[in-house]
Amino acid sequence: MVSLAVKTQDEIETGRQKRSSIEGFHLAQEIGLLDQDLFILMREGTPPLQHRDQHHARKYHSYLWVFRKHDVRMLRKVQSSATPGK
């Protein structure tokens, strides 16, 4: 089994929320990876401020996704057993 760990953190880009964690999840699905596990990592201390006025929640956490590659043999077995008449 092949596993891939990806660390992401949502961010503010040009004043708008950017959900990098969701984008990463969808990209992994598009290339055929399954999510195996998800860890939420907490930051110690206060994140640095880039602007004087705060308009969004501070991001004190990031995500560590663990993905795995589909087992093609298992997929074929499940698909063939789900096909009527076989």
N, C-alpha and C positions, 0 to 999 in steps of 0.2 A: 504494500500500500504506500502510495506517495502522498506526503502531507506538505502543506505550504502554510506558513504563518505570515499574516499581514497585519501591521499595526496602522491604525487610522485614527484621525481626530477631526471632529467637525470643527468648522472655522467660520469666521466672518470674512467675506471677500467683497470689497467695494460696498460695504454697508448692508450686505445681505447674507443670510444664513447659507452656508454650503455644507451639505450633509455628505461629507467624504466617506463616512462609514457605510451609508446606504449605497452610494455609488460603487464603492469597492465590492460590496456584497453582490450587486447586480452584475458587475463585470465578471466576477468569479463564476456566477451561474451561466453567463453567456459563453464562457470558454469550457464549460462542462465540469466545474468543480462543485462539490457538495460541502455545505458548512458542517463541520464536525464539532466545533466548540467555539465559544465566545467568552473572552475574559474582559472585564472592565477594570482598567488600571487607573488608580487615583493618584493625582499629582499632590506632592507635599508643597506647602507654601502657596503664595498668591501668584497667579499668572501675571506676567508683565502687562501693563496698560500701554496702549499705543495712542490713545486719544484722551483728551481731558474729560469729555462727557461720555458716560457709559450708556449705550442704547440697547445692549444685548446681555444675556447672562454670560458670566465668565465660564470658561471651559476648564473644569478641574479634572476631567477624565479623558481617557482615550480608550480605544477598543483594540483588542488583539484577537483577530479572527483566525481560526485554524480550519483550513479547507483540505479536502482530500479528493483525489481523482476518482471518477466513476470506475467501478469494476465492470468492464464491458461484458465479461462472461456472465456475471450475475444479472445485469440488465437484460441480456438476451434471454436468459432463463425465465425471468419475471415476465417479460413481454410475451414469450411463447406460451407460458402457462395462462396468461390473461386473454389470449386469443381464443374465441369460441371455436369449437370443433376440433381442437387438438388434444 
